[in-house]
Amino acid sequence: MEVRVGATLNRSETVARLRLEVAQQEVGEGLLSVTFPAVKGILPLTQNAKDDVILNTKRLGWERPSPLRSGNVVDTRYPFGMQFSAIVADGRGLYFAEEDPEANRKNLTWSPQQQEGTLDFIITHPVLGWGGPELVKDYTSPGDIVIGPFAGDWYDAARLYRKWALTAPWCAKGPIYQRKHYPQWFANVPYWTTSYFPCEYYIEEQINICEATCRCLSPRFIAGRTPRTPMTALRRCSRPNWAQRALNKP
């Protein structure tokens, strides 16, 4: 296997930009996944990591305690989140991102090494086409891996990512209301939402439950699940027999 890594340091940035090329040269062997970068020995920013938080950028985004404190791995699956993460404390942080304009699936993972008192950070990339009739022999980074320090908190880390994200294909065409190819009737609707319901039956069921009981779901839920609503509660609300009992209440 041949592996090449290129690194760039620009005068105008505080981050390093990395790219990877892999060529599998063994006969009868192909690529299944590629882990890059794999950064080990990341020291805590505060004593015993007591104030360190990890930015888990899935869905609405969360600040998680450092795995050195919680003992839990922090994992962000993209595209269910965003392509960046960071460790943050006391107005400073270490930023990791992948600027992948193709939006390929990937996992950003923080794990603790308790004996050493350090963290590991990796990004794992499933290789496209690995299950096809031909072995996949090559992999090239679709965009830059970005690593570097920054001043601030989660907001400043998000601004670093936003600077690139505005150039990505899904944002580069500008705001939705300005896009000529976008249906204006959809851009101008007063309300729309996404959720975890598999079909319109479940959406209608939730609305009926809310109207019948006035206590099952808060009005905020009708506009979208609140960040602190547990998924187990929503699953219970989706059971038809539970809905029927609620509708039969006076």
N, C-alpha and C positions, 0 to 999 in steps of 0.2 A: 504494500500500500504506500502510495506517495501522498504526502500531506504538505501543503504550502500555506503559510500564513503571512499576510501583508499587513503592515501597520502604518498609520499616518498620523502625524501630529501637526495640526495647523496652528499658525501663530495667533489666529483670531479666536481659538477655542481652548478650553481647559480640559478637553476630553481626548482620548485616543480613539481612532477609528480602525477597526480590524476587519479583514475579510479572509475567508477560508476557501481553499480548493483541495478536494480529495479525489484521488484516482485509485480504485481498487484493481490491482494488477494480478491478483491470485486467480487461477483458473477455477471455475465452478463456485466462486464466492462473489456476492454482491453486497450492496449497502442496504441496511434496514433503517437505521437512524444515525444521526450525527449529533454529537454533543459538543457545542462550541458557543461561547467560551466555557471553560471549566476553571473557575478562580477559587483557589483554596487559601486558607490562612487569613481570612479577613478578620481583623481585630475589632473588638467592640469600641464604640465611640465614647461610651461613658463607663464608669467603674462597674464591673460585673454586669454590663449591659442593662443596668437597671432602668435607664431612660431611653434605650434604643428601640426604635420601631422599624418594621419592614413595611414598605408600601406594597400591598397586594392590590393590583389594579384591575381585578376582575369586576365586571358589572359597574356598580357605582363607585367602587374603590373603598379600601379599608386600610387602616393602620393596625398592624398586628404586632404584638410583643416580639422581640427578638427570639428566635428559636433557642438561643442560649438561656433565656429565662423560661420560656414555655415548654421547651423540649419538643415542640411540634414543628414539622416541616411546613414552610409557607410556599404554596405552589399556585402559580397563575397560569391557567390554560388559555392560550390565545387560539381562536378569536373571541372567546367568552370574556376577555378582558382587553387590556392594551399591551403593547409591545415594550413596556418598560417597567422597571422596579427600582427600588433604592433602599438603602439603610440610612436612617435619619435620626439625629439627636442634637440638642443644644445648638440649633441654628446652622447645622452643617450636615453634609451627607455624601454618600458614594452612589453614583448613578450608573445604572445598567440599562441598555436599550438595544433593540434591533430595529433598524430602519428598513423594513422589508415592504416595498411597494406592492408585492404580490400577495400580501396577507396570508402567507402560508401558516399552517398549523404549527404550534410550538408550545413548549412548557418552560416557564421561568421558575426555578426552584431554589429556595434557600434551605440549607440543612445545617444542623449544629454538629460540631465536633467538641463534645463536652470536655474530654480529657485535655485537649489543647486550649480550650477556651476561645475557639475561633469559629467562623462560619465558612461554608462553601456556597458558591453560587454557580449554577449551570443553566444553559439554555439547550433543551433537547429538541431536535428537529426530525420528525418522521420524514423519511425520504419518499418522495412521490413516485408512484409506479412500482414500488418494491414487490407488489403482489402480481405483477403482470407476467407475461410469458417469457420475457427476457430479464436477466439480472440487471440491476442498476449498478453501473460501474463508477459513475462520476457524481460529484456534488460540488456546487459552487454557491457561496453565500449570495442570496438574492439582493442583499443590501448590507450596509455597514453595521457591525457590532460596535456599540458606543459605550465607553467606560470612562468615568472620570469623577472628580470631586466637584461639589457645588456648595454654595452658601444658601441657607434658607431651610424650608420645610417641604411638605408634600406639594404645596402650591408651586414652589419654584421648580421642583422636579417635573411637575406636570407642564410647566411652561417650556422647559427644555424639549420635552416630547412634542408639544404643540407646534413649536417652531418647524419641526420636520413634518408633522402630520398635516399641516396646511398645504404642503407640497405633494402629499400622497394622492393617488388617483381618486380616492373617495372624497377628498376635500378640495382638490386643486381647481375644480370647476366653480368654486365659490358657494355662497349661501344658496340653499334650495330654491328660495323664492326668486333668485336671479338666473336660474338655469333655464335656458330656452327649450332644452329637450325634455324638461320635467313637466308632467301634467299639472297645469295650474289649478285645476279643480282639487287635486290632492294637496298641493302646496298651500291652498287657502282654506282647507277644512279647519273648523274651530277646535277640533279635538281628535286626537288619535293616540293609540297606545299599543304596546306589545306586551305579551305575557306568556305564561307557560301552558296555556290551555290548548289542547290539540284540535278543538273544533268549536264552532259557534254555539253548540249546545251548552258547553260548560260556561261560556261567557253569559249567556242568557240565564242559566241556572244561578250564577252568582248574583246577578242583578235582582232576580226574583227573591232570592234568600234575603238580600239586604233590605228590599222593600217590605218583606213579610215580617221580619224580626226587628229591624231598626237597630240591631246590635251585633249582627254577625260580622259585618265588615264595616270599617269606617268609610266615610265618603272619599277619603284620600285613596282608598284601594281601587275605587271605580276608575280613577284616573291613572292607576298603576300601583303595583305592590310597593308598600313602603319598605325602606331598607331594613327595618327591624321586624318585619312580619316573617315568622318562621315558615319555611316551606312545608313542614309537617302540618301546620294549621291549615294551609291552603289545600293540601291534599285531603284533609278531613272534610273541608267544605265542599269538595268536588264529588263526594259520594252521593249518588242519587237518593239512597234511602235516608241519609241525613237531611238532604234538601227537602224531601217529602215531609219529614217530621216537622221541619221548620215552617213549611208552607201551611201545615195543618194547625199550627198554633193560632189561637184567637188573637 
